């Protein structure tokens, strides 16, 4: 019993002293900084959230813009006012720049069609800066100009800048008047025909010898794998080059009746503006203001708003072969590169 009682006796408890209260000066500095750090974090994340919202809004606007750009399409043109005047009376400036090919001809065709259908357009100016190009493309543009003049009675003035040679001149003679800047190079009335011959490259460098089977003696004239023979050269000259040349001479004779001897000028020569004026290849030396004044005079206008047709920026255009997909090579591209070209083009001597 005594043993159990001794085990049940508890040890005396010591009185607990209260913990001392710390004064503000005794509080650690890390404890003071905690609220400030929390506030700093809130401000930081608030800024991040705000920037994120603004970025999402910007992306949404860009998406809407992209959709609008694609909706515009490759074929659309916008009007840019280059001279103020009454909106009810306009002169349309149609730009032809660079090598003339099918795509260029299509663009000019759509611009002329728009000007034809716009009753407010009283005259057209074809702004030419081109060394020429394909025969078919040049002739299509020339025909569009004649058709516009014939069916609408709207005067058309050609305004030459920089280079308006060969196909560039061919197109211009469809206009009622031709005005050229003082530094313009024009003329080059003639035709050029050529193609690549890969015989030495294939046989001597690559060890490749092509074998071709044809039915018809002239089926592979000219050939990529052999140079012209005298017979082939004469054949191609009479069948292709000469008819295209005669067509060029005829077009100039019809468009420039003041020239008494077109063939004398149609030897491929190029002319500066002063000599071209002397030979009556052009009507006047001047600038865009002079072309506008001439167009207004022919249309019987005292004032007019001058607009230029331009393509809006489009990602669809950027991804087109002309816009940025130039490295794509397919069967069509290879065919075009290997096909002989008959051109109204001013060829700079090598």
MOCORLIN-V598730 format. One line per field, one symbol per residue. psi: psi as a letter, one per 20 degrees, with the letter a starting at -180 (. if undefined). burial: + if it has 9 or more other C-alpha atoms within 8 Angstrom, else -. A space follows every 10 residues. Layout:
psi: ???
burial: ???
This chain:
psi: ghghhhhipq qpqqpppqpp pprhhipqhh hhighhhggg gggghggggg hgghghgghg hhghggghgh hhrhiqqqpp pipqapiioq pppppopapo ahgghgghgh gghghgioii piqqpoopnp jbcqgggghg gghhgghggg iijpqpppop pepmqdhhhg ghiirhqppq qhjqpacloa qqprrqojgh ggghhikpoq pppqophjhk prqijqrqrh ggggghghhg gghhghgggg gghhhmiioh nhhhiljiqq qrgghhghjk hrhqpaahhh hgggggghik qhqqppqppq pqpphghhir hhhjliipoa hgghghhipq poqnpoopq.
burial: ---------- ---------- ------+--- -+-------- ---------- ---------- -----+--++ -++---+--- +---++--++ +++++++-++ ++-++-++++ ++--++---- ++++++++++ +++++-++++ ++++++-++- ---+++++++ ++++++++++ ++++++++++ ++-+++++++ +++-+-+++- -++------- ---------- -+++-+-+-- -++--+++-+ +++++--++- +++-++--+- -+--++++++ ++++-++--+ +++-+++--+ ++-++++-+- ---++++++- +--+++++++ -++-+----- ---+---+-+ -+++++----
